[in-house]
């Protein structure tokens, strides 16, 4: 049985960061801590299913909201702080305050990019195993434009039900989610506007990452410096992580183990048994 997570806040790199802290289930041998980091326009609650699964097996799982997302502070300096380098500073501060000497990292999309930057640099030697969920050192340009088109101008709706239908459409590539999981995804990433309507719970200015830091996701140099085992999960229909990029990840740097997830695109939701088992076995050294 998994533990009940605790909602916590810490000042990291001078900003208030929210995270869910899942303790290991009672009576289970303790396993390494896992940092589980969400994607670009999402929140740490996307990692609930993974965190519940791993905590039941003895892992402590930390699921942050990136600055500008969820319950974390919005940046007062968006041009300079919405970028991988600043997210990595937050990550270093977070794990240091939590006194985590070594740990594993599971990152979806942007969360995986932060993991690559950290594993190659400021957290080298502390990240022991790295899971990249539909993210690589090079992104397909059309997918970046697709993300910019909706992330920079978030839709708003009169009701939460309408927002859920919107999420079901734009996040259809996540794969299979139950009705309860769609509701959780919606309720954990909704904020109400001054006019009473609802919209996704993030700062639209976070899209400045693509305008002020256009090469932020060009990460081959970082990838080649990683010297720990890497698992890359690629959605079979992903438009962000192309097949040729995933194949190159097998041949250079840490020589990632690349596994294709059928029935989803960008990015697998890490909520079904096949995906959970793959991550579990990899983190366990299999």
N, C-alpha and C positions, 0 to 999 in steps of 0.2 A: 504494500500500500504506500502511495506517495504521501509526502508531508503536505501541510497547509502552508502556502507561501506567506511571507511577511513583506508588506510594502514598506520600503525604506528610502531615505534621502541622504545624500552626502554632497558636500561642496567639493567639486572636482574641477581643477583648472580655473577656479574662481566662479564657477557656475553651479547652480543647484541641479543635481542629477537624481532622477528617480529610478529605482530598480526593484524588481521582485526577487526576493531571496528565498530559494527553496532549500530547506535543510534536508539532509539524508533521512530516509525513513527510519524510525526506531527499530533497533534490533538487526539491522542489515550492516554487514562489514563496510567500513568506510572506503569510498572510492575517490579518485581525484576530483577536485572542483572543476566545474565547466562554466565558462563564460559563453552565454548564448545571446548573440547580437542580431537584431532585426534588420530589415531592409529599409530602403530610402524613405518612403513615406508612411512607414508603419510604426508600431510600438513593440515594446518587449513582451506584451501579452500574446503576440503571435507565437511565442515559444512555450506557451502553457503546456501543450500536449507533450512536447519533447521534455520539458522540465519535469513534468509529472512522471513520465516514463523513467527518466534517468535518476530522479531522486528516490524512486522506489527501489533502485538498484544500488543505492548507497552514495550517489553523487550529491554534492551541494551544487546547485545551479543558480547562477546569477544572471538575471535578464534585464539589462538596462534599457531605459528610454534614451535615445540619443538626444543631445541638446536640440531644442526646437520641435521635439516630438512628444506625444503623450503628456505625461505629467512633469517632464523635465522643463527647466527654464528655457524661454526663447532667448536667442542671442541678441544682445544690444549692439553687437558689431557683426552683422550677418555677412558682410563682404569678406571678412577675414576669418571668421570662426566656423562658417559652414563649409568645411573642407576636411579631407582625411587626416591632415597633419594635426588639426585641433582635436578631432575626434580621438586620435591616438593619444594625445596629451590627456584627455579625459580618462581614457581607458587605463593609462599608466597610473594616474592618480587614484582611480577607483580601486584597482587591484592592490595597490600599495597600502591604501587606508584599510582595506579588508585583510591585509597581512597575508596575501596569497603569494607564496614563494614560487610555486609551480602549479600549472593548471592546463586544462585543454580549452580549445576555442572552437565554437560552432558559429558560423556567420552566414546569414542569408543575404545575398546580393551585397549591398553596401556594408553590411556587418562582416561579410567575408573579406571585402576590400580592406576594412579597418584591421582585420586579423592579419592579412598579408603584410601590411605596413608595420604592424607591431611585431610580428614574428621575424621580420627581416631586420628590425632595428631596435626600438626602445624596450621591447619585451623578449628579445632574442635570449634563449636559454631558460625563459620562464614558461613560455608556451611550449607544451610537450607534444601535442598533436593538434592538427588544424583541419577542420571540416569546412569546405567552401561549397555553399549551397547555391548552385547556378550562378557562379561568378568566377571570373578568371582575370588574368593580367591585361586583357584587351577586350573591349566591349564593341559590339556591333553598332555603328553609327546610327542606323535607322531606329534601333531600339532606344538609344539615348534620346533621340528626337521625340519618340513616342512618349517616353517618361516625362520629358520636359513639358510636353503639351498638356498633360493632365496635372502634373504635380505643381506647376507654377500657377495654375488657375483652378484651384479645387472647386468642385461643384458644391452647391448647397441646395437643401431641400426643406420643405415645410415640415416633414415628419421623419422620424427615425426609420420607419418602415420603407420609405422611399430611398433613404440613404443606403439601407441594406440591399435593396434591389440594385442600386448603382454599384455597390461593392461586389455583388454577385456577378456583375457584368465585367467590370474592369479586372477583377481578380479571378476570373474563371480559369486562367492558366495555372492557378495554384493546384488544381486537381480536385479530388473528391473531398468536400467538407459536408458534414451533417448539418441539418437545420440548426441544431444547437450551436455548432461551431461557427456558422455564419452569423448567428445572433451575437455570440461572444466577440467575434472579430469586429462587428459593428459597434457594439456597446462599449468596447474597450478602446475605440479610436474615433469617438464622436465628441465634438464640442458645439455648444450653442452660440450662435452669433447674436449681436445686439438686437437684431430684428426678430429674434425668436426662431429663426431657421437653424438647421444643423448642417455641419460640414466636417470633413475629416480633421482629426485632432493633430495638426502640425502647422508650423509656421510656413506660409507659402514662400517666404524669402529664402528657405533652405535650397530652393532651386538655383540660387546664386552660385552654388558649388559649380554648376556647369558653365556659368557665364564669367565668373571671376577666376575660376581655376579649371580652364578647359582641358588640361592634361592630367587632371587629378586621378583618373582611372587608368592611366598608362603605367602599368606596374610590373613590366617584365623585369626590370632591374631588381625590384624588391623580391619578386617571385624567385629569381635565380639565387638570391642570398638565403632563402629559407632552407634550413637543414634538418627539419623534423618531418615525420610522416604526414602526408597530406591526402585527404579524401576529397574528391570533387564529385558532387552529385549534379548531374546535368539533366534538366527537364528535356524530354525527347523533342518537344516542340518549342524549345526556347529560342527567342529571337535575339537574346542578349549575349549568351555564351554560345558562339558558333562551334560547329563540330571540329573545324580545323584548329581553333584555339584550344579546345579541350585535348585534341590529339597532340598538339605541341606541348601541353602541360605534362603529358606522359613522358616526354622525351628530354626535358631539360629541367634545370633547377632540382627541386625535391622529387621529381618524377612521380607526380600524383597518381594515385589510384583513381581512375575516372569510371563512374558507374552511371549509366543512363536510366532515368526514371520515366517509364512509360506512363501515358495518360495525363501528362502535365507539361507546362511550359515554364515560363519564368514567374515564380520560382516554386519548386515543390514545397508544400505547406508543412512538411515534417510532422505529419499527424496520422499517418497510416502505418500499419505494422511493418511493411517492407522497409520503409524509410527509417523508422525508429530502430529496427533491428540492425540495419546497416550501420547507422551511427553508433549504436551500442557496441557492436562487435569491433568496430574500428577503434573506438576509444578504449576498449578493453585490450587492445593489442593484437586482435585477430586479423 
